[in-house]
Amino acid sequence: MKMNSTVILTLVLLTLMIGSGAVSAFLGFTMGSSALKGVSSPDARPTTKLAGGKNNKAPQVKVTLLKEEDIIKNTKTKIKENKNAKKTTQKKNAIQPKKPKIEAKREKVEEEKLEPGFPIVSKSDGVSMSVRSVRYSGGDLLLKVRMQNQGSNAVRFLYSFLDVTDDKGRTLSAITEGLPAELPADGPTFTGTVSIPTALLDNVSSISLALTDYPAQKLKLYVSDIPVEK
């Protein structure tokens, strides 16, 4: 009798456990279904997103094709406009005087303003040598000398052969600068400087320059009575 009671109690407890487990499973399923209502899995297909998404629509650009005739016409018009603009610029430049030319002309006029008694010129066989001016600067007497060859043959010089003498016949040392070693036939005018130390010019009122060509020594250029008094 006691054994039957134990079996019955065991069966009752087992039944209760199975029943409570079933109830718990049912309640869990019901609550999960309620929580997942309205939730759907995302659509990972890119074609679907591009086709159906309103925000992913790409802007459509309308391409207009030009006719060949219009392209040729526009090109000819641009070329014509550029030519007209270039001609207008050239006309303006031709009308307006250029500043460098004006400045060069002014310098030439100023250079031609000579002191009384100048230039002092010597000529020989188409070659000329002239003293344009004299001035004292930095302990030296500076003579501006101009040379030109209007003959048919080129002429060469060695300026170490330049003789500088004072009015007492004494030879003076001098340095030349800017004078060419060769004067071309029928060539331009060349300008240079002859420098003489002022220490050699005490009690000297005038000096003379003598130069000949090298090596022929046929020319005799002699500029005399150049005033050097301070």
mmCIF file of the C-alpha atoms, coordinates in Angstrom:
data_MODEL
# 
_entry.id   MODEL 
# 
loop_
_atom_site.group_PDB 
_atom_site.id 
_atom_site.type_symbol 
_atom_site.label_atom_id 
_atom_site.label_alt_id 
_atom_site.label_comp_id 
_atom_site.label_asym_id 
_atom_site.label_entity_id 
_atom_site.label_seq_id 
_atom_site.pdbx_PDB_ins_code 
_atom_site.Cartn_x 
_atom_site.Cartn_y 
_atom_site.Cartn_z 
_atom_site.occupancy 
_atom_site.B_iso_or_equiv 
_atom_site.pdbx_formal_charge 
_atom_site.auth_seq_id 
_atom_site.auth_comp_id 
_atom_site.auth_asym_id 
_atom_site.auth_atom_id 
_atom_site.pdbx_PDB_model_num 
ATOM 1   C CA . MET A 1 1   ? 0.000   0.000   0.000   1.00 0.00 ? 1   MET A CA 1 
ATOM 2   C CA . LYS A 1 2   ? 2.819   2.343   0.845   1.00 0.00 ? 2   LYS A CA 1 
ATOM 3   C CA . MET A 1 3   ? 4.565   1.509   -2.427  1.00 0.00 ? 3   MET A CA 1 
ATOM 4   C CA . ASN A 1 4   ? 1.486   2.349   -4.487  1.00 0.00 ? 4   ASN A CA 1 
ATOM 5   C CA . SER A 1 5   ? 1.266   5.788   -2.840  1.00 0.00 ? 5   SER A CA 1 
ATOM 6   C CA . THR A 1 6   ? 4.856   6.561   -3.800  1.00 0.00 ? 6   THR A CA 1 
ATOM 7   C CA . VAL A 1 7   ? 4.289   5.627   -7.443  1.00 0.00 ? 7   VAL A CA 1 
ATOM 8   C CA . ILE A 1 8   ? 1.183   7.747   -7.639  1.00 0.00 ? 8   ILE A CA 1 
ATOM 9   C CA . LEU A 1 9   ? 2.977   10.759  -6.135  1.00 0.00 ? 9   LEU A CA 1 
ATOM 10  C CA . THR A 1 10  ? 5.838   10.393  -8.627  1.00 0.00 ? 10  THR A CA 1 
ATOM 11  C CA . LEU A 1 11  ? 3.432   10.293  -11.567 1.00 0.00 ? 11  LEU A CA 1 
ATOM 12  C CA . VAL A 1 12  ? 1.620   13.366  -10.322 1.00 0.00 ? 12  VAL A CA 1 
ATOM 13  C CA . LEU A 1 13  ? 4.875   15.339  -10.005 1.00 0.00 ? 13  LEU A CA 1 
ATOM 14  C CA . LEU A 1 14  ? 6.000   14.228  -13.468 1.00 0.00 ? 14  LEU A CA 1 
ATOM 15  C CA . THR A 1 15  ? 2.688   15.305  -14.967 1.00 0.00 ? 15  THR A CA 1 
ATOM 16  C CA . LEU A 1 16  ? 2.935   18.700  -13.301 1.00 0.00 ? 16  LEU A CA 1 
ATOM 17  C CA . MET A 1 17  ? 6.468   19.237  -14.621 1.00 0.00 ? 17  MET A CA 1 
ATOM 18  C CA . ILE A 1 18  ? 5.488   18.337  -18.177 1.00 0.00 ? 18  ILE A CA 1 
ATOM 19  C CA . GLY A 1 19  ? 2.470   20.585  -17.995 1.00 0.00 ? 19  GLY A CA 1 
ATOM 20  C CA . SER A 1 20  ? 4.423   23.552  -16.630 1.00 0.00 ? 20  SER A CA 1 
ATOM 21  C CA . GLY A 1 21  ? 7.053   23.104  -19.377 1.00 0.00 ? 21  GLY A CA 1 
ATOM 22  C CA . ALA A 1 22  ? 4.404   23.086  -22.073 1.00 0.00 ? 22  ALA A CA 1 
ATOM 23  C CA . VAL A 1 23  ? 2.778   26.194  -20.637 1.00 0.00 ? 23  VAL A CA 1 
ATOM 24  C CA . SER A 1 24  ? 6.148   27.987  -20.476 1.00 0.00 ? 24  SER A CA 1 
ATOM 25  C CA . ALA A 1 25  ? 6.939   27.098  -24.098 1.00 0.00 ? 25  ALA A CA 1 
ATOM 26  C CA . PHE A 1 26  ? 3.556   28.313  -25.279 1.00 0.00 ? 26  PHE A CA 1 
ATOM 27  C CA . LEU A 1 27  ? 3.886   31.592  -23.401 1.00 0.00 ? 27  LEU A CA 1 
ATOM 28  C CA . GLY A 1 28  ? 7.440   32.148  -24.789 1.00 0.00 ? 28  GLY A CA 1 
ATOM 29  C CA . PHE A 1 29  ? 6.340   31.512  -28.373 1.00 0.00 ? 29  PHE A CA 1 
ATOM 30  C CA . THR A 1 30  ? 3.356   33.831  -27.975 1.00 0.00 ? 30  THR A CA 1 
ATOM 31  C CA . MET A 1 31  ? 5.453   36.660  -26.525 1.00 0.00 ? 31  MET A CA 1 
ATOM 32  C CA . GLY A 1 32  ? 8.176   36.295  -29.234 1.00 0.00 ? 32  GLY A CA 1 
ATOM 33  C CA . SER A 1 33  ? 5.635   36.415  -32.039 1.00 0.00 ? 33  SER A CA 1 
ATOM 34  C CA . SER A 1 34  ? 4.114   39.576  -30.596 1.00 0.00 ? 34  SER A CA 1 
ATOM 35  C CA . ALA A 1 35  ? 7.529   41.244  -30.347 1.00 0.00 ? 35  ALA A CA 1 
ATOM 36  C CA . LEU A 1 36  ? 8.467   40.428  -33.947 1.00 0.00 ? 36  LEU A CA 1 
ATOM 37  C CA . LYS A 1 37  ? 5.274   41.723  -35.492 1.00 0.00 ? 37  LYS A CA 1 
ATOM 38  C CA . GLY A 1 38  ? 6.045   44.402  -38.214 1.00 0.00 ? 38  GLY A CA 1 
ATOM 39  C CA . VAL A 1 39  ? 9.731   43.424  -38.462 1.00 0.00 ? 39  VAL A CA 1 
ATOM 40  C CA . SER A 1 40  ? 10.902  42.092  -41.822 1.00 0.00 ? 40  SER A CA 1 
ATOM 41  C CA . SER A 1 41  ? 14.339  40.987  -43.058 1.00 0.00 ? 41  SER A CA 1 
ATOM 42  C CA . PRO A 1 42  ? 16.272  43.622  -45.095 1.00 0.00 ? 42  PRO A CA 1 
ATOM 43  C CA . ASP A 1 43  ? 16.383  43.293  -48.875 1.00 0.00 ? 43  ASP A CA 1 
ATOM 44  C CA . ALA A 1 44  ? 20.080  42.975  -49.698 1.00 0.00 ? 44  ALA A CA 1 
ATOM 45  C CA . ARG A 1 45  ? 19.609  42.929  -53.482 1.00 0.00 ? 45  ARG A CA 1 
ATOM 46  C CA . PRO A 1 46  ? 21.279  46.080  -54.938 1.00 0.00 ? 46  PRO A CA 1 
ATOM 47  C CA . THR A 1 47  ? 19.134  46.032  -58.065 1.00 0.00 ? 47  THR A CA 1 
ATOM 48  C CA . THR A 1 48  ? 15.984  46.176  -55.986 1.00 0.00 ? 48  THR A CA 1 
ATOM 49  C CA . LYS A 1 49  ? 17.297  49.182  -54.000 1.00 0.00 ? 49  LYS A CA 1 
ATOM 50  C CA . LEU A 1 50  ? 18.370  51.071  -57.122 1.00 0.00 ? 50  LEU A CA 1 
ATOM 51  C CA . ALA A 1 51  ? 15.115  50.368  -58.907 1.00 0.00 ? 51  ALA A CA 1 
ATOM 52  C CA . GLY A 1 52  ? 12.666  50.948  -56.050 1.00 0.00 ? 52  GLY A CA 1 
ATOM 53  C CA . GLY A 1 53  ? 14.402  53.475  -53.755 1.00 0.00 ? 53  GLY A CA 1 
ATOM 54  C CA . LYS A 1 54  ? 13.065  57.014  -54.274 1.00 0.00 ? 54  LYS A CA 1 
ATOM 55  C CA . ASN A 1 55  ? 16.198  58.664  -52.801 1.00 0.00 ? 55  ASN A CA 1 
ATOM 56  C CA . ASN A 1 56  ? 18.571  56.732  -55.032 1.00 0.00 ? 56  ASN A CA 1 
ATOM 57  C CA . LYS A 1 57  ? 17.317  58.059  -58.328 1.00 0.00 ? 57  LYS A CA 1 
ATOM 58  C CA . ALA A 1 58  ? 20.277  59.510  -60.323 1.00 0.00 ? 58  ALA A CA 1 
ATOM 59  C CA . PRO A 1 59  ? 19.681  62.914  -62.007 1.00 0.00 ? 59  PRO A CA 1 
ATOM 60  C CA . GLN A 1 60  ? 19.195  62.576  -65.705 1.00 0.00 ? 60  GLN A CA 1 
ATOM 61  C CA . VAL A 1 61  ? 21.367  64.894  -67.867 1.00 0.00 ? 61  VAL A CA 1 
ATOM 62  C CA . LYS A 1 62  ? 20.021  65.887  -71.196 1.00 0.00 ? 62  LYS A CA 1 
ATOM 63  C CA . VAL A 1 63  ? 22.735  65.872  -73.881 1.00 0.00 ? 63  VAL A CA 1 
ATOM 64  C CA . THR A 1 64  ? 22.288  68.168  -76.830 1.00 0.00 ? 64  THR A CA 1 
ATOM 65  C CA . LEU A 1 65  ? 24.228  67.294  -79.956 1.00 0.00 ? 65  LEU A CA 1 
ATOM 66  C CA . LEU A 1 66  ? 25.400  70.197  -82.138 1.00 0.00 ? 66  LEU A CA 1 
ATOM 67  C CA . LYS A 1 67  ? 25.138  70.044  -85.858 1.00 0.00 ? 67  LYS A CA 1 
ATOM 68  C CA . GLU A 1 68  ? 28.335  69.976  -87.898 1.00 0.00 ? 68  GLU A CA 1 
ATOM 69  C CA . GLU A 1 69  ? 27.237  73.117  -89.774 1.00 0.00 ? 69  GLU A CA 1 
ATOM 70  C CA . ASP A 1 70  ? 26.777  75.022  -86.514 1.00 0.00 ? 70  ASP A CA 1 
ATOM 71  C CA . ILE A 1 71  ? 30.215  73.963  -85.235 1.00 0.00 ? 71  ILE A CA 1 
ATOM 72  C CA . ILE A 1 72  ? 31.930  75.130  -88.448 1.00 0.00 ? 72  ILE A CA 1 
ATOM 73  C CA . LYS A 1 73  ? 30.002  78.408  -88.400 1.00 0.00 ? 73  LYS A CA 1 
ATOM 74  C CA . ASN A 1 74  ? 30.922  79.144  -84.762 1.00 0.00 ? 74  ASN A CA 1 
ATOM 75  C CA . THR A 1 75  ? 34.587  78.332  -85.412 1.00 0.00 ? 75  THR A CA 1 
ATOM 76  C CA . LYS A 1 76  ? 34.757  80.698  -88.390 1.00 0.00 ? 76  LYS A CA 1 
ATOM 77  C CA . THR A 1 77  ? 33.114  83.439  -86.335 1.00 0.00 ? 77  THR A CA 1 
ATOM 78  C CA . LYS A 1 78  ? 35.673  83.051  -83.508 1.00 0.00 ? 78  LYS A CA 1 
ATOM 79  C CA . ILE A 1 79  ? 38.594  83.145  -85.962 1.00 0.00 ? 79  ILE A CA 1 
ATOM 80  C CA . LYS A 1 80  ? 37.227  86.292  -87.581 1.00 0.00 ? 80  LYS A CA 1 
ATOM 81  C CA . GLU A 1 81  ? 36.763  87.992  -84.199 1.00 0.00 ? 81  GLU A CA 1 
ATOM 82  C CA . ASN A 1 82  ? 40.347  87.157  -83.181 1.00 0.00 ? 82  ASN A CA 1 
ATOM 83  C CA . LYS A 1 83  ? 41.714  88.577  -86.448 1.00 0.00 ? 83  LYS A CA 1 
ATOM 84  C CA . ASN A 1 84  ? 39.729  91.802  -86.017 1.00 0.00 ? 84  ASN A CA 1 
ATOM 85  C CA . ALA A 1 85  ? 40.933  92.181  -82.429 1.00 0.00 ? 85  ALA A CA 1 
ATOM 86  C CA . LYS A 1 86  ? 44.552  91.664  -83.525 1.00 0.00 ? 86  LYS A CA 1 
ATOM 87  C CA . LYS A 1 87  ? 44.226  94.264  -86.277 1.00 0.00 ? 87  LYS A CA 1 
ATOM 88  C CA . THR A 1 88  ? 42.742  96.761  -83.824 1.00 0.00 ? 88  THR A CA 1 
ATOM 89  C CA . THR A 1 89  ? 45.636  96.225  -81.401 1.00 0.00 ? 89  THR A CA 1 
ATOM 90  C CA . GLN A 1 90  ? 48.199  96.685  -84.170 1.00 0.00 ? 90  GLN A CA 1 
ATOM 91  C CA . LYS A 1 91  ? 46.549  99.932  -85.258 1.00 0.00 ? 91  LYS A CA 1 
ATOM 92  C CA . LYS A 1 92  ? 46.617  101.271 -81.701 1.00 0.00 ? 92  LYS A CA 1 
ATOM 93  C CA . ASN A 1 93  ? 50.292  100.385 -81.347 1.00 0.00 ? 93  ASN A CA 1 
ATOM 94  C CA . ALA A 1 94  ? 51.070  102.056 -84.645 1.00 0.00 ? 94  ALA A CA 1 
ATOM 95  C CA . ILE A 1 95  ? 49.266  105.241 -83.626 1.00 0.00 ? 95  ILE A CA 1 
ATOM 96  C CA . GLN A 1 96  ? 50.747  105.465 -80.132 1.00 0.00 ? 96  GLN A CA 1 
ATOM 97  C CA . PRO A 1 97  ? 54.421  106.547 -80.022 1.00 0.00 ? 97  PRO A CA 1 
ATOM 98  C CA . LYS A 1 98  ? 56.788  104.113 -78.360 1.00 0.00 ? 98  LYS A CA 1 
ATOM 99  C CA . LYS A 1 99  ? 58.497  105.412 -75.242 1.00 0.00 ? 99  LYS A CA 1 
ATOM 100 C CA . PRO A 1 100 ? 61.903  103.807 -75.889 1.00 0.00 ? 100 PRO A CA 1 
ATOM 101 C CA . LYS A 1 101 ? 62.210  105.686 -79.189 1.00 0.00 ? 101 LYS A CA 1 
ATOM 102 C CA . ILE A 1 102 ? 61.305  108.977 -77.542 1.00 0.00 ? 102 ILE A CA 1 
ATOM 103 C CA . GLU A 1 103 ? 63.863  108.407 -74.785 1.00 0.00 ? 103 GLU A CA 1 
ATOM 104 C CA . ALA A 1 104 ? 66.549  107.494 -77.314 1.00 0.00 ? 104 ALA A CA 1 
ATOM 105 C CA . LYS A 1 105 ? 65.803  110.648 -79.291 1.00 0.00 ? 105 LYS A CA 1 
ATOM 106 C CA . ARG A 1 106 ? 66.001  112.776 -76.155 1.00 0.00 ? 106 ARG A CA 1 
ATOM 107 C CA . GLU A 1 107 ? 69.363  111.262 -75.216 1.00 0.00 ? 107 GLU A CA 1 
ATOM 108 C CA . LYS A 1 108 ? 70.689  111.994 -78.688 1.00 0.00 ? 108 LYS A CA 1 
ATOM 109 C CA . VAL A 1 109 ? 69.621  115.640 -78.442 1.00 0.00 ? 109 VAL A CA 1 
ATOM 110 C CA . GLU A 1 110 ? 71.262  116.001 -75.040 1.00 0.00 ? 110 GLU A CA 1 
ATOM 111 C CA . GLU A 1 111 ? 74.458  114.421 -76.341 1.00 0.00 ? 111 GLU A CA 1 
ATOM 112 C CA . GLU A 1 112 ? 74.659  116.984 -79.150 1.00 0.00 ? 112 GLU A CA 1 
ATOM 113 C CA . LYS A 1 113 ? 74.772  119.890 -76.680 1.00 0.00 ? 113 LYS A CA 1 
ATOM 114 C CA . LEU A 1 114 ? 78.476  120.709 -76.868 1.00 0.00 ? 114 LEU A CA 1 
ATOM 115 C CA . GLU A 1 115 ? 80.568  123.263 -75.030 1.00 0.00 ? 115 GLU A CA 1 
ATOM 116 C CA . PRO A 1 116 ? 81.958  126.185 -77.037 1.00 0.00 ? 116 PRO A CA 1 
ATOM 117 C CA . GLY A 1 117 ? 85.016  125.142 -79.055 1.00 0.00 ? 117 GLY A CA 1 
ATOM 118 C CA . PHE A 1 118 ? 83.921  121.522 -79.358 1.00 0.00 ? 118 PHE A CA 1 
ATOM 119 C CA . PRO A 1 119 ? 84.114  119.182 -81.150 1.00 0.00 ? 119 PRO A CA 1 
ATOM 120 C CA . ILE A 1 120 ? 87.761  119.272 -82.173 1.00 0.00 ? 120 ILE A CA 1 
ATOM 121 C CA . VAL A 1 121 ? 88.120  117.002 -85.214 1.00 0.00 ? 121 VAL A CA 1 
ATOM 122 C CA . SER A 1 122 ? 90.938  115.358 -87.149 1.00 0.00 ? 122 SER A CA 1 
ATOM 123 C CA . LYS A 1 123 ? 90.460  113.372 -90.406 1.00 0.00 ? 123 LYS A CA 1 
ATOM 124 C CA . SER A 1 124 ? 92.730  111.135 -92.467 1.00 0.00 ? 124 SER A CA 1 
ATOM 125 C CA . ASP A 1 125 ? 91.770  108.926 -95.445 1.00 0.00 ? 125 ASP A CA 1 
ATOM 126 C CA . GLY A 1 126 ? 88.097  108.791 -94.471 1.00 0.00 ? 126 GLY A CA 1 
ATOM 127 C CA . VAL A 1 127 ? 88.792  108.091 -90.803 1.00 0.00 ? 127 VAL A CA 1 
ATOM 128 C CA . SER A 1 128 ? 87.859  110.751 -88.256 1.00 0.00 ? 128 SER A CA 1 
ATOM 129 C CA . MET A 1 129 ? 88.684  111.233 -84.577 1.00 0.00 ? 129 MET A CA 1 
ATOM 130 C CA . SER A 1 130 ? 87.038  114.014 -82.586 1.00 0.00 ? 130 SER A CA 1 
ATOM 131 C CA . VAL A 1 131 ? 87.093  115.188 -78.972 1.00 0.00 ? 131 VAL A CA 1 
ATOM 132 C CA . ARG A 1 132 ? 83.528  116.040 -77.935 1.00 0.00 ? 132 ARG A CA 1 
ATOM 133 C CA . SER A 1 133 ? 84.067  117.268 -74.380 1.00 0.00 ? 133 SER A CA 1 
ATOM 134 C CA . VAL A 1 134 ? 86.448  117.356 -71.400 1.00 0.00 ? 134 VAL A CA 1 
ATOM 135 C CA . ARG A 1 135 ? 85.643  117.175 -67.702 1.00 0.00 ? 135 ARG A CA 1 
ATOM 136 C CA . TYR A 1 136 ? 87.323  116.427 -64.389 1.00 0.00 ? 136 TYR A CA 1 
ATOM 137 C CA . SER A 1 137 ? 86.046  113.501 -62.332 1.00 0.00 ? 137 SER A CA 1 
ATOM 138 C CA . GLY A 1 138 ? 87.557  111.519 -59.438 1.00 0.00 ? 138 GLY A CA 1 
ATOM 139 C CA . GLY A 1 139 ? 91.116  112.742 -59.885 1.00 0.00 ? 139 GLY A CA 1 
ATOM 140 C CA . ASP A 1 140 ? 91.163  112.255 -63.685 1.00 0.00 ? 140 ASP A CA 1 
ATOM 141 C CA . LEU A 1 141 ? 90.603  114.375 -66.750 1.00 0.00 ? 141 LEU A CA 1 
ATOM 142 C CA . LEU A 1 142 ? 88.094  112.602 -68.993 1.00 0.00 ? 142 LEU A CA 1 
ATOM 143 C CA . LEU A 1 143 ? 88.037  113.264 -72.731 1.00 0.00 ? 143 LEU A CA 1 
ATOM 144 C CA . LYS A 1 144 ? 85.043  111.971 -74.671 1.00 0.00 ? 144 LYS A CA 1 
ATOM 145 C CA . VAL A 1 145 ? 86.381  110.763 -78.007 1.00 0.00 ? 145 VAL A CA 1 
ATOM 146 C CA . ARG A 1 146 ? 84.406  109.730 -81.081 1.00 0.00 ? 146 ARG A CA 1 
ATOM 147 C CA . MET A 1 147 ? 85.778  107.730 -84.019 1.00 0.00 ? 147 MET A CA 1 
ATOM 148 C CA . GLN A 1 148 ? 84.326  106.691 -87.380 1.00 0.00 ? 148 GLN A CA 1 
ATOM 149 C CA . ASN A 1 149 ? 85.588  105.075 -90.580 1.00 0.00 ? 149 ASN A CA 1 
ATOM 150 C CA . GLN A 1 150 ? 83.867  106.232 -93.758 1.00 0.00 ? 150 GLN A CA 1 
ATOM 151 C CA . GLY A 1 151 ? 86.522  104.676 -95.990 1.00 0.00 ? 151 GLY A CA 1 
ATOM 152 C CA . SER A 1 152 ? 86.313  101.489 -98.045 1.00 0.00 ? 152 SER A CA 1 
ATOM 153 C CA . ASN A 1 153 ? 88.752  99.457  -95.927 1.00 0.00 ? 153 ASN A CA 1 
ATOM 154 C CA . ALA A 1 154 ? 88.668  98.405  -92.285 1.00 0.00 ? 154 ALA A CA 1 
ATOM 155 C CA . VAL A 1 155 ? 91.261  100.041 -90.031 1.00 0.00 ? 155 VAL A CA 1 
ATOM 156 C CA . ARG A 1 156 ? 92.870  98.625  -86.876 1.00 0.00 ? 156 ARG A CA 1 
ATOM 157 C CA . PHE A 1 157 ? 94.419  100.488 -83.944 1.00 0.00 ? 157 PHE A CA 1 
ATOM 158 C CA . LEU A 1 158 ? 96.653  99.833  -80.957 1.00 0.00 ? 158 LEU A CA 1 
ATOM 159 C CA . TYR A 1 159 ? 95.849  102.476 -78.375 1.00 0.00 ? 159 TYR A CA 1 
ATOM 160 C CA . SER A 1 160 ? 99.159  101.899 -76.660 1.00 0.00 ? 160 SER A CA 1 
ATOM 161 C CA . PHE A 1 161 ? 100.454 103.973 -79.603 1.00 0.00 ? 161 PHE A CA 1 
ATOM 162 C CA . LEU A 1 162 ? 98.213  106.898 -78.669 1.00 0.00 ? 162 LEU A CA 1 
ATOM 163 C CA . ASP A 1 163 ? 100.449 109.900 -77.956 1.00 0.00 ? 163 ASP A CA 1 
ATOM 164 C CA . VAL A 1 164 ? 99.177  112.456 -75.446 1.00 0.00 ? 164 VAL A CA 1 
ATOM 165 C CA . THR A 1 165 ? 101.279 115.625 -74.986 1.00 0.00 ? 165 THR A CA 1 
ATOM 166 C CA . ASP A 1 166 ? 100.731 118.868 -73.114 1.00 0.00 ? 166 ASP A CA 1 
ATOM 167 C CA . ASP A 1 167 ? 101.311 122.404 -74.362 1.00 0.00 ? 167 ASP A CA 1 
ATOM 168 C CA . LYS A 1 168 ? 104.928 122.177 -73.201 1.00 0.00 ? 168 LYS A CA 1 
ATOM 169 C CA . GLY A 1 169 ? 105.625 119.077 -75.329 1.00 0.00 ? 169 GLY A CA 1 
ATOM 170 C CA . ARG A 1 170 ? 105.734 116.628 -72.435 1.00 0.00 ? 170 ARG A CA 1 
ATOM 171 C CA . THR A 1 171 ? 104.312 113.147 -72.930 1.00 0.00 ? 171 THR A CA 1 
ATOM 172 C CA . LEU A 1 172 ? 101.435 112.226 -70.620 1.00 0.00 ? 172 LEU A CA 1 
ATOM 173 C CA . SER A 1 173 ? 100.246 108.758 -69.665 1.00 0.00 ? 173 SER A CA 1 
ATOM 174 C CA . ALA A 1 174 ? 96.633  108.009 -70.579 1.00 0.00 ? 174 ALA A CA 1 
ATOM 175 C CA . ILE A 1 175 ? 94.132  105.155 -70.466 1.00 0.00 ? 175 ILE A CA 1 
ATOM 176 C CA . THR A 1 176 ? 91.552  104.532 -73.180 1.00 0.00 ? 176 THR A CA 1 
ATOM 177 C CA . GLU A 1 177 ? 88.193  102.880 -72.612 1.00 0.00 ? 177 GLU A CA 1 
ATOM 178 C CA . GLY A 1 178 ? 85.419  101.976 -75.048 1.00 0.00 ? 178 GLY A CA 1 
ATOM 179 C CA . LEU A 1 179 ? 87.317  102.697 -78.271 1.00 0.00 ? 179 LEU A CA 1 
ATOM 180 C CA . PRO A 1 180 ? 87.246  99.794  -80.774 1.00 0.00 ? 180 PRO A CA 1 
ATOM 181 C CA . ALA A 1 181 ? 90.330  97.859  -81.835 1.00 0.00 ? 181 ALA A CA 1 
ATOM 182 C CA . GLU A 1 182 ? 88.997  97.927  -85.408 1.00 0.00 ? 182 GLU A CA 1 
ATOM 183 C CA . LEU A 1 183 ? 86.872  100.399 -87.325 1.00 0.00 ? 183 LEU A CA 1 
ATOM 184 C CA . PRO A 1 184 ? 84.857  98.587  -90.028 1.00 0.00 ? 184 PRO A CA 1 
ATOM 185 C CA . ALA A 1 185 ? 84.646  100.065 -93.510 1.00 0.00 ? 185 ALA A CA 1 
ATOM 186 C CA . ASP A 1 186 ? 81.826  102.593 -93.884 1.00 0.00 ? 186 ASP A CA 1 
ATOM 187 C CA . GLY A 1 187 ? 80.837  101.723 -90.342 1.00 0.00 ? 187 GLY A CA 1 
ATOM 188 C CA . PRO A 1 188 ? 79.018  103.384 -87.456 1.00 0.00 ? 188 PRO A CA 1 
ATOM 189 C CA . THR A 1 189 ? 80.335  105.895 -84.965 1.00 0.00 ? 189 THR A CA 1 
ATOM 190 C CA . PHE A 1 190 ? 82.139  104.623 -81.844 1.00 0.00 ? 190 PHE A CA 1 
ATOM 191 C CA . THR A 1 191 ? 82.467  106.621 -78.632 1.00 0.00 ? 191 THR A CA 1 
ATOM 192 C CA . GLY A 1 192 ? 85.031  106.092 -75.884 1.00 0.00 ? 192 GLY A CA 1 
ATOM 193 C CA . THR A 1 193 ? 86.983  107.855 -73.157 1.00 0.00 ? 193 THR A CA 1 
ATOM 194 C CA . VAL A 1 194 ? 90.605  108.917 -72.702 1.00 0.00 ? 194 VAL A CA 1 
ATOM 195 C CA . SER A 1 195 ? 91.559  109.351 -69.026 1.00 0.00 ? 195 SER A CA 1 
ATOM 196 C CA . ILE A 1 196 ? 94.558  111.403 -67.848 1.00 0.00 ? 196 ILE A CA 1 
ATOM 197 C CA . PRO A 1 197 ? 95.533  111.779 -64.155 1.00 0.00 ? 197 PRO A CA 1 
ATOM 198 C CA . THR A 1 198 ? 95.042  115.363 -62.985 1.00 0.00 ? 198 THR A CA 1 
ATOM 199 C CA . ALA A 1 199 ? 98.392  115.216 -61.152 1.00 0.00 ? 199 ALA A CA 1 
ATOM 200 C CA . LEU A 1 200 ? 100.064 115.416 -64.585 1.00 0.00 ? 200 LEU A CA 1 
ATOM 201 C CA . LEU A 1 201 ? 98.182  118.562 -65.593 1.00 0.00 ? 201 LEU A CA 1 
ATOM 202 C CA . ASP A 1 202 ? 99.591  121.167 -63.213 1.00 0.00 ? 202 ASP A CA 1 
ATOM 203 C CA . ASN A 1 203 ? 100.119 124.451 -65.076 1.00 0.00 ? 203 ASN A CA 1 
ATOM 204 C CA . VAL A 1 204 ? 98.834  122.837 -68.301 1.00 0.00 ? 204 VAL A CA 1 
ATOM 205 C CA . SER A 1 205 ? 96.320  124.771 -70.377 1.00 0.00 ? 205 SER A CA 1 
ATOM 206 C CA . SER A 1 206 ? 95.927  122.453 -73.390 1.00 0.00 ? 206 SER A CA 1 
ATOM 207 C CA . ILE A 1 207 ? 96.854  118.990 -74.620 1.00 0.00 ? 207 ILE A CA 1 
ATOM 208 C CA . SER A 1 208 ? 97.050  117.124 -77.965 1.00 0.00 ? 208 SER A CA 1 
ATOM 209 C CA . LEU A 1 209 ? 96.215  113.578 -79.139 1.00 0.00 ? 209 LEU A CA 1 
ATOM 210 C CA . ALA A 1 210 ? 98.019  111.758 -81.958 1.00 0.00 ? 210 ALA A CA 1 
ATOM 211 C CA . LEU A 1 211 ? 97.087  108.305 -83.283 1.00 0.00 ? 211 LEU A CA 1 
ATOM 212 C CA . THR A 1 212 ? 97.973  106.142 -86.279 1.00 0.00 ? 212 THR A CA 1 
ATOM 213 C CA . ASP A 1 213 ? 96.664  102.817 -87.561 1.00 0.00 ? 213 ASP A CA 1 
ATOM 214 C CA . TYR A 1 214 ? 98.386  99.469  -86.950 1.00 0.00 ? 214 TYR A CA 1 
ATOM 215 C CA . PRO A 1 215 ? 100.394 97.914  -88.487 1.00 0.00 ? 215 PRO A CA 1 
ATOM 216 C CA . ALA A 1 216 ? 100.331 99.954  -91.720 1.00 0.00 ? 216 ALA A CA 1 
ATOM 217 C CA . GLN A 1 217 ? 100.703 103.330 -89.926 1.00 0.00 ? 217 GLN A CA 1 
ATOM 218 C CA . LYS A 1 218 ? 99.329  105.225 -92.913 1.00 0.00 ? 218 LYS A CA 1 
ATOM 219 C CA . LEU A 1 219 ? 96.806  107.349 -91.039 1.00 0.00 ? 219 LEU A CA 1 
ATOM 220 C CA . LYS A 1 220 ? 97.774  110.420 -89.090 1.00 0.00 ? 220 LYS A CA 1 
ATOM 221 C CA . LEU A 1 221 ? 95.034  111.534 -86.722 1.00 0.00 ? 221 LEU A CA 1 
ATOM 222 C CA . TYR A 1 222 ? 96.073  114.598 -84.728 1.00 0.00 ? 222 TYR A CA 1 
ATOM 223 C CA . VAL A 1 223 ? 93.766  116.564 -82.440 1.00 0.00 ? 223 VAL A CA 1 
ATOM 224 C CA . SER A 1 224 ? 95.530  119.601 -80.965 1.00 0.00 ? 224 SER A CA 1 
ATOM 225 C CA . ASP A 1 225 ? 94.833  122.528 -78.647 1.00 0.00 ? 225 ASP A CA 1 
ATOM 226 C CA . ILE A 1 226 ? 92.326  120.706 -76.439 1.00 0.00 ? 226 ILE A CA 1 
ATOM 227 C CA . PRO A 1 227 ? 91.610  123.089 -73.518 1.00 0.00 ? 227 PRO A CA 1 
ATOM 228 C CA . VAL A 1 228 ? 92.033  121.482 -70.105 1.00 0.00 ? 228 VAL A CA 1 
ATOM 229 C CA . GLU A 1 229 ? 92.178  124.431 -67.716 1.00 0.00 ? 229 GLU A CA 1 
ATOM 230 C CA . LYS A 1 230 ? 90.041  123.994 -64.609 1.00 0.00 ? 230 LYS A CA 1 
# 
